[in-house]
């Protein structure tokens, strides 16, 4: 047995492992045997594997499921389950059965004529079925429903709930469901008389607001259900379970799973649990026999009555023996496991300590105390009076109160009877022979001399402790008096004992009653008990409010107790009360003062937080209600007033000025103010940091709602700002307008701490508001929010909305771009609260107006681009695909096309000017239109298109819409390596450039009449006088020539002229604004398209 005890954990663990391995081994063997027998069946391992994977993925731990038996084919069954569990995943082998898995549990659906794999699937998926659902396809009549046979086959599943439901593929099932309503499930019996249910449903169908055709089909469906029910009613008689019928079609029932319907499982898990339970039962039986042997082996000997430490050691050794003997001893409660040890210990204390001390006592008070104890022992009574007596006996015997409780609870009955008999015999002897005496100390307990001037001269803290010690002696006396009365009222006291009690009462009758029943001792009792209560002295405070309530309660209670004294002890009671008040303040305040910060009040639950959902913000704003003006008024100002009353009371009634407590209060106020400011800063910062805000205002509808919300005083955002404004302005107007108002004591003390140099003269003090730091921090913001400037701020949103409604986005954009005065004023006013130390509100309000402006600009630009996309852009792309706009194109745009599109009334030019010119600004120096708001690639693309259209119009036509020549700057480039002496480029008779093959420092400007068909010719002349040339004819001849030339980055174009079989290069530097616009030459840093 010793080996088993020493290795109990190992042995029990091995036993459990053997049980688990044995059970699992048996089940694996059974499964292998079943698999070999069913080798001819279609395997279901694939769907089981898939089902387990889905269960694991969905983290489904609930093994309760539903079992469906379906009367119909595979397609109908699958359609049915998809309708009642639309979110479930269906796993099958394209035939029944189906495994249905949703987010909560798994279910199985079988055909009524094949349940062969039911128990295998149930075991594989570890399922327990809490209800059985027979579903019948009413679209196809089933004469042989064999419900009774199937139910008998499934009886060992111990299913309590039995449901019959119906399926149809008819498209009218929804109309039928609507007609019969939600209450469509009825509990049935084997009684075939169900006409009341049928008639009720029929009445619902007929009274429903359907047309005649729907009612016809609904009644037809009901008749199909009636016909089905008629076939199955005879089979219900043998079913002993609750049967429900669901008259709705293709919808789930609401029958809830009941855990108490699930019985013991034959799964490996269930068998293992039961075998382990059996193992522990055997262990407990073994322990019973072990305990019988222990009682003979363990006994407490050599107990030293005067040493609790020695007794404790003996008990410890005895308990160790029990722990070493019992298997799994930790499972036993100590009161049961160590009962016979405690019994021996209690017997030893009674025989060796208490009884000898009693036998040596002759003092009347002491003997009376022991006899009271023996009476409580005899009656095994532990109550409030017993506790008091235990303290007295403890002082006589040096035993602890705990040891004495053990004696009362565990002393052997026989010893108890013998002890009481002995005590009664000695009591009779003492009384008869007049051996009892009154001790010298007894008389001093019966007066108030303990609280004389000598004791009250001790320092406050020591005096309070001394008061407590003296009071204990008074308490003993009164406890004895009360205990005698308690015993006489509740038990039959032996005559011998009653004689002693009567003698005690006669001896101390006058003085005892005077003391214990006096208002003086009652006051001291209440006060000392109140102050020296251990729970109170060890109490920790979470807030200044808690500490204040505690001190206030104690001081008022002490004061009330002192006022209740009406006898000669009133003066002494007052002195005691002062000592106890000082003790309270010192003990409470000193323990609290060491804390870093003591919150002013306790936090509230987050469930009570105030919640704001500002318009267009993605997150809700939460703020604790403790940071609000109403909360200050209802909860914190009362703290202020209570503290003032306490200070006045301490000063006037006890001559106490608690400077440390005032310092703690100041610290708590500062802490509260800092958190108050931080809470509102966090609220505004949270709005400022919401990156989703601007994204929520990205279209016309959102912008319209946004502008309306921002201009409305009652919108959720403006309500939040109103809350911010009203709760960051805490100092009352009266305090501001009447600075000479008389202040209260608290404010005097507060001022004293803040400015120690000032006198405590209320006439010279100004009102020191506790919340001034909060007001000063938010002063600029509050002044702005209460000014006309903030009204203008809200109004500008309305003005922008009206401007959009009246003039459109493009015109509104233009107004903003040109400096919309109301908007400029709002920005100017806002800048006044842009304080570097507190500018989060400025950032928030500016962000709101910036988002509105940016959205207006974005919508205006996008509207313009969308209109151009839907109108002229196709035409623009088409003409830009032709020569000369597309240098590589072989199709030449006609002059008529160019004029129709690009002159001042041109289709493309007019549309671009109408849509984009209000959105752009003109740079005269660069001769370009620009906008910093065009940022996306699409927007920049349209900006470039606009500049191209604008320049084409400007270069090709004059102000009167007449075609004007195109200017070219041409410089001949000499070629010394060739023997020609002259070359030229000729546009017409007036526009040509000649060169003597020398370097020219200046270019020459010539004009090309783009609206004509003049040819462009490159001519060279040799020393022998011979010439040769290249000519380009038709529209845009000069551009054809430039296209044919080889032009470099310096705009030097070279043509090759062949003469007598030799090629001669001829070069001109050709520059033109028109070529830049076409994109043939670089135009500054910006491309046009």
Number of C-alpha atoms within 10 A of each C-alpha: 11 9 8 13 16 13 13 16 13 12 14 18 12 12 14 17 14 12 18 19 13 14 18 17 13 13 14 12 12 12 13 12 11 12 13 10 10 12 9 8 10 9 13 14 11 11 18 18 13 14 22 15 12 17 20 11 9 14 12 16 10 14 15 19 22 18 21 24 23 26 24 20 14 17 11 17 26 20 16 23 21 17 16 14 17 12 12 19 16 20 20 17 13 10 14 21 27 22 22 23 23 17 14 15 19 25 22 22 23 23 20 20 13 12 17 11 15 16 14 15 18 17 13 15 18 17 22 23 22 24 23 21 22 24 24 24 23 24 16 15 14 15 10 9 18 14 17 16 11 16 18 12 11 15 12 8 19 16 20 19 19 20 21 20 24 24 27 19 15 12 9 15 19 14 16 25 18 16 23 21 13 10 10 15 17 13 11 17 17 16 10 14 11 14 10 9 14 16 11 12 20 19 13 16 24 17 12 17 12 16 8 10 8 18 21 13 17 25 16 13 20 19 15 19 21 16 15 20 16 11 14 19 17 13 15 17 13 11 16 11 13 13 19 19 19 21 26 24 26 23 19 14 18 8 13 9 16 12 9 8 16 16 11 10 13 10 16 17 13 11 17 20 14 11 15 17 12 11 15 14 12 11 15 17 10 13 17 11 11 16 16 10 12 15 12 8 9 16 15 17 11 10 19 15 18 14 11 15 10 14 21 13 12 19 20 11 14 18 18 11 14 19 16 14 20 23 23 17 15 10 9 12 10 11 11 9 18 16 13 19 20 23 19 20 24 22 22 21 23 21 15 15 18 23 18 12 17 19 14 9 16 17 16 20 21 22 24 24 25 23 21 22 22 21 19 20 23 16 12 16 14 14 10 10 17 19 14 19 23 22 19 24 22 17 12 16 17 17 20 14 18 10 18 22 18 16 24 22 16 21 25 16 12 8 13 22 14 10 18 17 13 14 22 18 13 16 25 18 14 18 15 12 9 9 12 21 14 15 13 9 9 16 12 13 22 21 15 16 11 19 18 10 11 8 15 19 11 13 10 18 15 15 18 25 16 17 19 19 13 14 19 17 18 23 19 19 20 20 22 22 21 15 20 21 12 14 15 12 10 8 11 10 15 10 12 18 21 19 16 21 25 12 16 20 15 11 13 18 13 11 14 21 14 15 19 20 12 16 21 24 22 16 24 22 18 14 26 20 13 17 20 16 11 10 10 12 14 12 12 13 17 15 17 23 24 17 21 21 14 17 19 18 12 19 24 15 16 26 20 14 21 27 15 15 20 11 10 12 18 17 12 16 24 18 17 22 24 22 22 26 25 19 19 21 18 17 14 22 18 13 15 20 14 10 9 8 15 23 22 25 19 14 12 11 9 11 8 12 14 12 14 16 15 19 17 18 18 15 14 12 18 16 17 18 18 20 19 19 18 15 14 18 12 10 14 17 13 13 20 17 14 17 22 18 16 19 23 18 17 18 14 11 11 17 12 16 15 16 14 14 22 18 17 21 22 19 18 20 19 19 15 20 20 13 15 19 17 13 16 19 17 15 17 20 15 15 20 17 10 12 12 12 19 17 13 15 20 17 13 14 9 14 19 18 15 22 22 18 21 23 21 17 15 12 16 17 19 18 16 19 18 17 13 21 19 16 21 24 22 21 17 10 9 9 14 12 9 11 13 14 15 14 18 16 19 21 20 20 21 20 21 17 15 13 10 11 9 12 12 14 9 16 10 12 18 17 19 17 17 17 19 15 16 21 20 15 15 21 17 16 26 20 15 17 18 13 11 12 17 17 15 18 23 21 20 22 25 19 16 25 23 14 16 17 12 11 11 14 24 24 16 25 27 18 17 19 16 11 11 14 12 17 21 13 15 20 16 12 17 20 14 13 20 17 13 7 7 15 16 21 23 18 18 17 17 18 15 18 20 14 19 23 19 16 21 25 22 20 19 24 24 16 16 24 20 13 15 20 14 10 14 18 19 13 14 19 12 11 20 17 18 17 20 23 19 18 19 11 13 11 13 16 20 15 14 9 12 17 21 15 22 22 25 21 14 16 19 24 23 17 20 24 16 14 20 21 17 19 25 22 16 12 10 8 6 8 11 18 19 18 14 8 14 19 12 8 9 11 18 16 15 22 24 18 18 26 21 23 23 22 21 19 23 17 17 22 19 14 11 7 14 12 17 17 17 18 18 20 16 21 22 27 20 20 17 11 8 13 13 20 18 18 25 21 24 20 22 15 7 10 15 19 19 16 18 17 21 13 13 13 8 10 16 16 16 19 16 21 20 18 17 13 12 20 18 24 19 23 18 25 17 15 10 9 10 10 14 15 16 15 16 19 14 12 21 24 21 23 18 19 21 20 15 14 17 14 19 11 8 11 17 19 22 20 19 17 17 13 14 6 7 8 12 19 15 24 24 24 18 21 19 17 19 20 20 17 22 22 18 20 20 17 16 8 5 10 17 19 19
